[in-house]
Amino acid sequence: MTAPPLLGARRLRALLDAHGVTLRKQLGQNFVVDPNTIRKVVAAAAIRPGDRVLEIGAGAGSLTLGLATAGARVVALEVDARLLPVLRDVVGGRGDVEIVHADARTADLDAFGARRVVANLPYNAAATIVLRVLEAAPGIDDLTVMTQLEVGERLVARPGDDAYGQTSVFVTYWADATLGGRVSRRAFFPVPGVDSVLVRIVRRRSHVPIDRALLFDVVRAAFSQRRKTLRNSLAARAGGVDAAAAAALRAGVDPAARAEDLGLESFVALARALS
């Protein structure tokens, strides 16, 4: 059987016009329409026939169609009700796609029974959504997502990298994240003003034995004033500059170091020293 054609820019424009939908920049609505890029994303996710995949931000269904064509059973999540008729036109007749009107930032993501996430994430909420999947949907084993380049770099950054920050530490706690290839701006409609990148995130099933709320609180405090040394950025959390310096020394960390210099293990040691 010949695979159905993927959704291109011309057909997408016609569908949006037919349904009277104007895309909203504030929702980060830039849909992937290049067939080669869609195939590249599906290949990077290593989709196998029968995989139950949660697609966050299905939009008009271009990536949805690519996933279903590869044999996935797709839960297509879309927050913008105006796009649901468009999505139904593209994939609504398929038994391997379930269309769900919901916001990934508030929905019960584990309830859909998916083990994998594949998505072209909205630029304005990509990091928030990735972290929520990792925290609130333990049934999800891996994520393959397209994001704005700057967001992707934050998700995979390591100590010393310019993009390294609290998001990087939080992702490292939950998973192993790597950058894939860049994605051309021309792969999207409308063409965005930023570059994009493919990110692969694989969940770890064991975590450092530490109170997670305490650890994340210390990480946030350390990065709240990232240009300050730890003895200063953690002073309020520790009860003073001297107390923060003493805790850093107990943790085997230089009190004059900055948050951007520390990896997950050092933050764990700091959290234990401050507990």
Backbone torsions as a table, in degrees:
resi	resn	phi	psi	omega
1	MET	NA	135.1	179.2
2	THR	-77.6	132.3	-179.9
3	ALA	-67.1	142.4	179.1
4	PRO	-65.7	150.5	179.9
5	PRO	-65.1	144.3	176.7
6	LEU	-77.6	161.5	-174.4
7	LEU	-77.7	118.8	179.2
8	GLY	-101.1	177.0	-175.2
9	ALA	-62.7	-39.3	-177.1
10	ARG	-64.9	-46.0	179.3
11	ARG	-67.2	-36.7	178.2
12	LEU	-62.1	-46.1	177.7
13	ARG	-57.7	-43.9	-178.3
14	ALA	-63.4	-40.9	179.2
15	LEU	-66.0	-44.5	179.2
16	LEU	-62.1	-42.2	178.6
17	ASP	-64.3	-41.8	-177.9
18	ALA	-63.0	-31.9	-178.8
19	HIS	-99.5	4.8	177.4
20	GLY	64.2	34.2	-177.1
21	VAL	-99.9	124.5	171.9
22	THR	-106.4	125.8	-176.3
23	LEU	-69.9	145.9	-175.5
24	ARG	-109.1	121.0	-178.5
25	LYS	-61.5	-35.4	-176.9
26	GLN	-67.4	-16.6	177.0
27	LEU	-94.9	1.8	178.5
28	GLY	65.2	37.9	-174.3
29	GLN	-87.0	89.7	173.2
30	ASN	-128.1	107.6	-170.4
31	PHE	-93.3	136.5	177.5
32	VAL	-74.2	126.3	-176.2
33	VAL	-127.8	-5.3	179.9
34	ASP	-80.4	118.7	-176.9
35	PRO	-57.9	-38.8	-179.7
36	ASN	-65.1	-38.5	178.0
37	THR	-66.4	-41.8	178.6
38	ILE	-60.9	-44.4	178.5
39	ARG	-64.0	-37.1	179.2
40	LYS	-64.2	-41.8	178.9
41	VAL	-64.2	-45.5	179.9
42	VAL	-62.5	-40.1	178.8
43	ALA	-67.2	-41.2	-179.8
44	ALA	-63.4	-32.8	179.0
45	ALA	-78.1	-9.5	-179.8
46	ALA	53.1	49.8	-178.9
47	ILE	-65.6	132.7	176.4
48	ARG	-112.8	147.0	178.0
49	PRO	-53.8	130.9	179.9
50	GLY	94.7	-11.8	176.8
51	ASP	-58.1	134.1	174.9
52	ARG	-94.6	113.7	-171.0
53	VAL	-116.2	132.7	172.1
54	LEU	-95.0	118.2	175.2
55	GLU	-103.0	118.5	-178.3
56	ILE	-97.1	123.2	-177.6
57	GLY	77.8	58.9	-175.3
58	ALA	-67.8	-22.9	176.3
59	GLY	62.0	-122.3	-179.1
60	ALA	-95.4	-0.7	173.1
61	GLY	97.6	12.4	-178.2
62	SER	-65.7	-50.1	177.5
63	LEU	-71.8	-33.6	177.2
64	THR	-55.0	-46.3	-179.5
65	LEU	-63.6	-40.5	178.2
66	GLY	-63.9	-40.7	179.3
67	LEU	-66.7	-45.1	-179.3
68	ALA	-65.4	-38.3	178.7
69	THR	-62.9	-30.4	178.7
70	ALA	-80.1	-3.1	176.3
71	GLY	105.7	1.0	-179.9
72	ALA	-74.7	152.6	168.3
73	ARG	-100.7	112.3	-164.8
74	VAL	-105.8	130.5	165.8
75	VAL	-98.0	108.0	-174.3
76	ALA	-95.4	104.2	-176.3
77	LEU	-92.9	127.8	178.8
78	GLU	-141.5	129.7	-176.2
79	VAL	-86.5	-27.0	-174.9
80	ASP	-88.1	107.8	-176.4
81	ALA	-60.7	-27.5	-179.2
82	ARG	-64.0	-25.2	-177.2
83	LEU	-88.1	-10.8	-177.2
84	LEU	-60.2	-42.3	176.9
85	PRO	-63.6	-35.0	177.1
86	VAL	-65.1	-45.7	-179.6
87	LEU	-61.2	-39.7	178.6
88	ARG	-66.5	-35.5	177.3
89	ASP	-62.2	-35.2	-174.8
90	VAL	-83.9	-44.8	-172.9
91	VAL	-130.8	3.3	-171.7
92	GLY	-63.3	-23.9	-178.5
93	GLY	-87.9	1.8	-175.8
94	ARG	-90.9	138.6	177.2
95	GLY	-80.0	-9.3	-178.7
96	ASP	-100.3	10.7	177.8
97	VAL	-130.3	127.7	174.5
98	GLU	-111.6	119.8	-179.0
99	ILE	-92.2	127.7	-177.6
100	VAL	-127.9	126.5	175.3
101	HIS	-89.9	104.5	-176.9
102	ALA	-162.5	161.1	177.8
103	ASP	-102.5	121.0	-177.7
104	ALA	-62.6	-18.9	-179.1
105	ARG	-79.6	-12.8	-178.2
106	THR	-131.5	-17.7	-176.0
107	ALA	-70.8	157.7	173.5
108	ASP	-80.1	92.7	-172.0
109	LEU	-69.9	-25.1	178.5
110	ASP	-74.7	-19.3	-174.4
111	ALA	-70.8	-16.1	-176.7
112	PHE	-82.9	-8.4	176.0
113	GLY	73.8	14.1	179.7
114	ALA	-82.9	149.8	175.9
115	ARG	-105.7	-10.5	-174.2
116	ARG	-140.0	150.6	174.0
117	VAL	-118.3	130.6	170.7
118	VAL	-131.8	127.2	-172.0
119	ALA	-160.1	150.8	164.6
120	ASN	-100.6	97.0	-169.3
121	LEU	-79.3	142.8	175.4
122	PRO	-61.6	136.1	-173.4
123	TYR	-58.8	-34.5	-172.2
124	ASN	-80.5	-5.9	-176.4
125	ALA	-138.9	12.0	-171.5
126	ALA	-61.2	-50.9	-177.8
127	ALA	-63.9	-41.7	178.3
128	THR	-59.1	-43.1	-177.9
129	ILE	-68.9	-43.0	179.2
130	VAL	-58.8	-48.1	-178.5
131	LEU	-65.6	-34.6	179.3
132	ARG	-68.8	-39.8	176.3
133	VAL	-59.3	-45.8	-177.7
134	LEU	-64.4	-36.6	-176.7
135	GLU	-85.7	-41.1	-169.0
136	ALA	-102.7	-6.7	-177.7
137	ALA	-129.2	72.7	-176.7
138	PRO	-63.6	-15.8	177.3
139	GLY	-74.0	-15.1	179.3
140	ILE	-80.0	122.5	-178.3
141	ASP	-86.2	-35.8	-177.0
142	ASP	-154.7	158.7	177.8
143	LEU	-128.8	136.4	171.0
144	THR	-124.7	110.1	-170.2
145	VAL	-133.7	148.8	168.5
146	MET	-98.3	132.9	179.2
147	THR	-139.4	167.8	168.9
148	GLN	-56.8	142.0	-176.2
149	LEU	-52.5	-46.1	-177.5
150	GLU	-62.7	-38.3	178.2
151	VAL	-68.0	-44.8	178.7
152	GLY	-58.4	-40.6	178.9
153	GLU	-65.1	-36.2	177.0
154	ARG	-66.8	-37.6	-177.6
155	LEU	-65.3	-31.1	-174.4
156	VAL	-109.0	-0.4	-172.2
157	ALA	-63.7	153.2	178.1
158	ARG	-120.6	163.2	-179.7
159	PRO	-51.1	134.4	-179.6
160	GLY	95.3	-19.5	176.8
161	ASP	-72.1	147.7	179.0
162	ASP	-59.9	-33.5	-175.8
163	ALA	-85.6	-3.3	-174.2
164	TYR	-67.2	132.9	179.7
165	GLY	-162.0	-166.3	-175.5
166	GLN	-63.9	-34.5	176.6
167	THR	-59.2	-40.3	179.4
168	SER	-61.5	-42.9	-179.3
169	VAL	-66.2	-43.1	-179.1
170	PHE	-62.4	-43.7	178.3
171	VAL	-62.4	-42.2	-179.6
172	THR	-61.9	-35.1	177.0
173	TYR	-59.6	-41.1	-172.8
174	TRP	-89.7	-31.8	-163.6
175	ALA	-157.7	173.5	170.1
176	ASP	-103.8	125.6	-176.1
177	ALA	-122.1	136.1	179.2
178	THR	-136.1	150.7	176.5
179	LEU	-85.0	137.7	169.1
180	GLY	-96.9	-154.7	-178.6
181	GLY	-77.6	162.4	173.5
182	ARG	-71.6	155.9	178.8
183	VAL	-118.5	126.1	-178.0
184	SER	-61.3	143.3	175.7
185	ARG	-59.5	-31.3	-176.6
186	ARG	-73.7	-3.7	176.1
187	ALA	-78.8	-7.1	-174.0
188	PHE	-115.9	154.7	170.3
189	PHE	-131.5	128.4	-11.0
190	PRO	-66.8	161.7	-178.8
191	VAL	-67.3	121.4	-178.3
192	PRO	-76.4	166.2	178.2
193	GLY	-93.4	12.4	-178.4
194	VAL	-133.8	160.2	175.5
195	ASP	-83.3	157.0	179.7
196	SER	-125.4	165.1	-178.2
197	VAL	-149.5	154.5	176.3
198	LEU	-94.0	133.3	-179.5
199	VAL	-124.6	134.1	178.2
200	ARG	-113.5	125.7	-176.4
201	ILE	-127.6	121.6	-178.7
202	VAL	-116.8	121.7	-176.2
203	ARG	-67.9	140.4	169.1
204	ARG	-90.1	142.2	-178.8
205	ARG	-94.7	-2.6	173.8
206	SER	-130.9	144.7	-176.2
207	HIS	-127.6	161.4	176.8
208	VAL	-59.0	133.0	-179.9
209	PRO	-73.1	90.0	-179.5
210	ILE	-152.8	147.9	173.7
211	ASP	-61.6	114.6	-172.9
212	ARG	-64.5	-39.9	-179.9
213	ALA	-61.4	-41.6	178.2
214	LEU	-64.2	-48.3	-179.5
215	LEU	-57.3	-49.8	-177.2
216	PHE	-65.9	-33.5	176.9
217	ASP	-63.6	-42.3	178.7
218	VAL	-66.6	-41.4	178.7
219	VAL	-61.4	-45.3	179.4
220	ARG	-61.7	-43.2	-179.9
221	ALA	-62.7	-42.5	-178.2
222	ALA	-64.4	-38.5	-177.9
223	PHE	-87.9	-7.2	-179.2
224	SER	-64.6	-26.7	175.8
225	GLN	-134.5	68.2	-165.8
226	ARG	-64.6	-19.8	179.1
227	ARG	-86.3	-6.5	178.2
228	LYS	-92.3	156.3	176.2
229	THR	-69.7	162.4	-178.4
230	LEU	-60.8	-36.0	-179.4
231	ARG	-62.0	-26.8	178.8
232	ASN	-92.8	-43.3	-177.1
233	SER	-68.8	-25.9	-179.6
234	LEU	-101.1	5.1	-175.7
235	ALA	-59.0	-45.5	-178.6
236	ALA	-65.3	-37.0	-179.1
237	ARG	-71.4	-32.8	-174.1
238	ALA	-92.8	-18.6	-176.7
239	GLY	98.9	25.3	177.5
240	GLY	135.0	161.5	-178.1
241	VAL	-63.2	-44.7	-178.4
242	ASP	-64.7	-40.1	179.4
243	ALA	-65.5	-38.3	178.5
244	ALA	-65.7	-41.7	178.6
245	ALA	-63.4	-40.9	-179.9
246	ALA	-65.5	-40.4	178.9
247	ALA	-64.5	-40.6	178.4
248	ALA	-61.1	-42.7	179.7
249	LEU	-64.5	-40.3	177.1
250	ARG	-61.8	-31.3	-179.2
251	ALA	-84.6	-3.1	-177.6
252	GLY	76.0	27.2	-177.7
253	VAL	-117.5	139.9	178.2
254	ASP	-68.5	120.9	179.5
255	PRO	-61.6	-19.8	179.2
256	ALA	-88.4	-1.9	177.6
257	ALA	-73.0	165.0	176.7
258	ARG	-113.0	161.0	-176.8
259	ALA	-55.2	-37.7	-176.5
260	GLU	-66.5	-11.7	179.2
261	ASP	-89.7	-12.0	-169.6
262	LEU	-100.1	137.9	171.8
263	GLY	-91.9	-179.4	-176.7
264	LEU	-58.1	-43.3	-177.3
265	GLU	-60.9	-38.8	178.9
266	SER	-68.5	-38.0	176.9
267	PHE	-65.8	-37.1	176.0
268	VAL	-61.6	-45.0	178.6
269	ALA	-62.8	-40.0	177.6
270	LEU	-63.1	-44.5	-179.1
271	ALA	-61.3	-41.2	178.7
272	ARG	-65.8	-38.2	-180.0
273	ALA	-68.8	-28.1	-177.7
274	LEU	-92.6	-6.8	-175.3
275	SER	-73.8	NA	NA
